[in-house]
């Protein structure tokens, strides 16, 4: 059986309502939904310096030490 991975592209909670549990409730819903649909892993990207990084760590996510993000700039601004 192949482990199914869900790649979370974006999750946003308006700045004005952050800290009220909306993000936590949304993440709990997503986790429950994915477990019930036989997913084993959720992966996502965020900057280490963004507040979201702390949020994800508090949600039980672990920083991957074996994965790196590579960017290629197609043209300068």
N, C-alpha and C positions, 0 to 999 in steps of 0.2 A: 504494500500500500504506500502510495506517495503522500508525504506530509503536505498538507495544503497550507500555503502562506497567503495572508491577506496583506497587501501593501496599501497602507493608509496614506492617501495623497494629501488630504487637507482636513483640518478640524479647526474651526474658529469660534471663539466666544467673544462677543462684543466687550470691549474694554470696560464699559460702564457697568456690566453685570458680572465681571470676573470675580472670583472669590465667593460666589454664592452657591456653589455646588452644581451649576449647570454642566460644566465640563466633565465633572465626575459622573454625573448621571448619564450623560451622553456616552461616555466611555464604557460605563457598566452595561448600557444597552448594546453597544457595539460588540463587546466581549461576549455577552450572553448569546447574541444573534450568531456570531461566528462559531462559538462552541456548538450550538445546536445545528449548525450546518457543516460540521466536521472539519473546521479549520483548526490548525494546531499552533500557528504562529501569526502574530501581527508585527509587521515591520513598518517603520516610518522614519522620516528624516526631519531634523530640526537643527538649528544652530546651537552649539553648546552654551552660548551666552544669552540665548533667548529664555524668557521666563517659562516657555513651554517645556524646555528641557527638564526643569525641576518638576513641573507638573507630571510629565511622563514617568520620571523616576519614582515619584510618589504613588503613581498608579501601578507600580510593579514592573515597569519596563526596565531592561538592562541595556546599558550602552554596549554596543558591539565593538570588540577590540580587533576583530578580524576583517572588518569591512571598511573600505575607504570610499569616499565620494570624489570623483574626478570631474573637473569642469574643463571645457574647451571654449575659449572666447572666440566667437566667429568674427566679430569686428568690434572695435573699440567705439565707445559712445562719442 
